[in-house]
Amino acid sequence: MELARNARIYVAGHSGLVGSAIWRELHQRDFTHLAGRTHAELDLLDPVAVREFYAREKPEFVFVAAARVGGILANDRRPAEFLYENLQIQNNLIHGAWRAGVKKLLFLGSSCIYPKHAPQPLKEEYLLTAPLEPTNEWYAVAKIAGLKMCQAYRRQHGCDFISAMPTNMYGANDNYDLQSSHVLPALIRKFHEAKVRGAGVVTCWGTGAPLREFLHAADLARACVFLMENYSDEQFINVGYGSDISIRAAAELIKRIVGFRGGIIWDTSKPDGAPRKLMDSSRLFALGWRPQVDLETGLRLAYEDFLRPRRQSPAHSVLAQADGKAT
């Protein structure tokens, strides 16, 4: 099902890393009726506000990229916040979409839904077969509930609601706050600031041994639009790059890209998280989709983005170019 260029599309979370990438992808493909709201404009924790938004805007297609996200430290320190807010956001958006008669909805989960010691690579059928990784189980439980909610509304109400589970993301408009960011943006900031200070070493968390798969946000955005047009199944589907790298090797790569000439110290008193998280994306690849951005190219683009002044979100600037106002 190819989306009409005048289809009414709502991107929830359009100013975040993934949402803004989806927004840019849709804009580049000349979709003309895009809706997005900042948190100040629409509180997704408020069911009444979300219901009124759906009734007013009448979106036909919805991308759910809105979530409370963060790295190991943020998940560990704010478990109640991560569980409650993510449950509330997705409940309001998914239930609201059903009430509003949305034609199709894509819910975005996370690779952290899989058990800590699941076989690698991670296949969709491994869900709920063993305990989760403790450092992010609160976020994982919420995401599992979201994909199950999509399945439930499909079974009971016939809704064309689908779920995609992306691997670790990075790219333009990422979060570089060291207290809440994920590993790649945190490393970019650490190495850059060390270079500016003329520091001799950078301290990184853990042993550097865990293996992680990374996907550029632009690739995920292309996958999301592809799935919206080509996928309609109750089973969620993995979205990954297809190969992984150790955190140690990723740190060395970022060090080189940033131009930091000092050393790296690994603080082994800090947690590593899951030993490995590589997605099995064979089902998606079999449909004809493949990633386009290799890790080194993507990290160079991410570093360029980090160096840019952050005056406004890319999503709003794109829309301002299109019609002179933000929605």
N, C-alpha and C positions, 0 to 999 in steps of 0.2 A: 504494500500500500504506500504509494508515494504521497507525501504531504503536499497539499496545495500551497502555493506561495502566499495565498491570502488567509491561510488557516490561522485561527486565534490560538496562540501558544503562550502558556505561562511557564516561566522558568523560576521556580522557587529557589531562592539562594543565588540569585543572578549576580550578586556582587562578590561572591566568594571565589575560591580557586577554580572549582569545577564548574559552578554555575556561570561564571563570567566566560569561561572557555566555550560552554554550550551556547551562550548568547552570541559570542563572536562568530561561531560556526554558523549559526542560523542567519545572522546578519549577512555574512559573506555569501550565503546561498540565496540571498534576496527574499527572505521571508519578511513580510511587511507588517504583520500584526503581532508584535512581541510585547508581552506584559511582564514586568518585574517590579518588585517592591523592596526597598530597604527595610531594615528592622524598624526604623523610625516611622516609616509609612504604613507598615503592616506587621503587627505582632503575631507571629505564627503560633505563639503559645495561647492565644486568645481564640477559642472556637467560634465565638460570635463574630469577631472581626474577619476570620477566615471565611465563614459562611456568607457574610455580606459581600466580601470581595468576589467570591465565586458568582454570587447572584448578579452582581453589577457588571463584571467583566466577561462572564460566560465563556471561559476558555474551552476549546475543543480538545487540546492536547496539553499535558502537564509533565514537566520534568522536575522530579523532586530531588534537588541537589542541596537543599537546606538542611543543616545539622549543626549541633554543637560538636566541634572536633578539637583534637589536640593530641600531643604525644604522650609518652609514658608518664612524665611528671604530672601533666594536667589530669590525666585519667586517674592517677593514684591519689591525688590530693582532693579531687572534686567528684567522687563517684556518684553521689546523689544527683548532682547537677547534670552529669552526663546521662544518667539513666532517665530522670524525669523529663528533662527538656527534649531529648530526642524522641521519647515516646509521645510526648504531647504534640510536638511539631508534626510527626508523621501521621498520628491519629487524626489530627485536624485536616491535614492535606488530603489524605486518602479517603477518609469518610466524607469530607466535603466534596471531593471529586465525584463520588458516587451520587450524593444528593443533587449535585449540579448537572448530572448527566454528561460528564466528560467522556469523550469518545475513547481516549487511550491515555494511560498514565505510565510513566517509567520511574520506578523507585530505585535510587542508588544506595547500595549497601556498602560493605567493606570486607576485605579479606580477613579481618580479625574475627569474623563469625565462625571461622573454622577452629577445631580443637587444636590445642597447643602442640600436641605430638601426632597430629594426623599425618598419614603417609604423604610423601611429596612425589610429584606435584599435586596440588590440592584439587580434587575433583568435586563437583557439585554434590555428589551423593555422600560425601564425608560429613556433611552438616549434622550436628547433634549426635555424633558417634562417640565422643569422649569429652573430658573437661576442657574449658576454654583457658586461654592465657590469662592468668590472674591480673596482670597489669592493665588490661583494657577490657575486662569482662563486662563492665557496666555498659560501655558503648556497644560492645558486641551483642549483648542481650537485647538492647533496644533495636539494633539493626535486624536481628533475627525476627523480632516481633513485627517489624515493618514488612519484611518479605512474606512472612506468614499472613499478615493482614491482606496483602495483595492477593495471595492465593485464596484466602477465605472469601473475599469479595468477588473474585472470579467464580468460585464454586456456588456461592449462594445467590449472587445477583447478576452473574453473567458479565461482569465488568472486564474489559480488556486492559487489565492492570498487569504489568510485567516488572521484573526486578533484575538488575544487573549488579554484579559484585566486582568492583574494580580493585586492582592491586594498589600498592602504595603510589600516591600521586605527587607530582611536583610540577612547577611551571610558573607562568606569569600570574601575578596577583596572589602569590602564596603568602602565608603567614610566617614572618621572620622573628616573632617574639620568642626569645629563648625559654620562656616559662611555659609556652603552650604549643610551640611549633613541632612539626615532624622532623625526621632526621636530616634530610637533604637541605631544607632551608636553614635549619639550625647550624649545620656545618658551613654553609655558604657565609652566613653572618659571622660565625666564629673566626673563620680564616680571613675574611675581609678585615674585620676589626683588628685582628692580630697583625695583619700586614700594615694597616694604617698606624698602629702604635709602635711598630718596629719590634714586636715581641719575639722572643726566641722560641717559644713553644706554644702549642694549642693543646688543651686537655679535652679529650673526648670520652663520652660515657662508655662503660662496659669493656669488653675484650676486643671488639672489632670483628669477632668471628662470625656472628650471625649473618645469614644470607638473606638478602631482600631483592625483590623484583620491583622495578620502578617504571611507571608509565607516565609520559608527558600528558599534561591536561588537554592539550590540543588533540592528541590521539583519542583520549577518552571521549571528548566532545564529538569527534567524528563517529566513534562507536555508538554513542547514545542516539544520534540521529539515524544511524544505520539500523539500530535495533528498533527504533520507533517505526521505521518504515518496513522492516523485514522480519520481525520476530513477534510471535504471539503465542506464548506457551506459559503454562503454570509454573514450570520449573525455572528457577532463576538461572542466570547464565554468567559465567566468569568473563572478566575483561582484563587481560594481562598483556605483558610485553612478550613473554615466551622464554625468557632467560633471567637469571639472577646474578648478583654480585655480592661479595662480602662488604660489610660496613667499613672494614679497614681499607679495602680497595677503593670504595666510593670516596672515602676521606682523602686518600692519596690523589684521586682524580680531581676532586674539588680543590685541593691544595694547589695542584698544578694550574688549573684554570684560573684561580684567583691570583696566583703569582706569589703565594706565601713561601718564603725560603727557609723557615724554621723547622723545628721538629714536631712530632706528635707524641703526646703521653696518653696512654689509655688507663682510665680510672676504673679498675676492676671491682671497686666497691659499689659501683652503680650497676643496675640491672641491665641485662642484655635484651630481655623480652624473648619472644619465641625464637628457637634456634634457626628456623628457616620458614619462609613463606613464599612459595612459588606456586602460582596459579596454573591449573590445567585449563587453557583457553581453547582446547581443540574443537569444542562445539561451535564457538564463535568463528574460529578460523575456517571451519568447514563451510560456514555460510558465505565466506568470501571476503571477510574483513581482515585486515592486517595493520599493525602499527607502522607509522612512517618515520618517527623521530627516534634516532638512536640516543643512548644515554649521554655520551659526550656532547653531541650537538645540543641536546635538551638542556644540559647543565650550563653550557655557555649562554644559551638563551635566557635561562633562569638567572644567571649572574648579571646579565645585562638588565633584566627586569629589576633585580634588587637595587641596582645603581640608579635607577630612574627616580626622580622626585615623585612622591605619592600624594597627589593633590586631589584626585577623584578616582572613582572606580572605573575600570575599563568599560564595564557594561553601560554606565551612564554616559560616558564620553562617546561610545559608539552610537547610542540612541540619539544623542544630541546632534550628531552629524546627520542622522537620518531624517529627523523631523523637528528638530529644534527644541524638544522638551523631553524630560525624563518621565517614564511611567513605571 
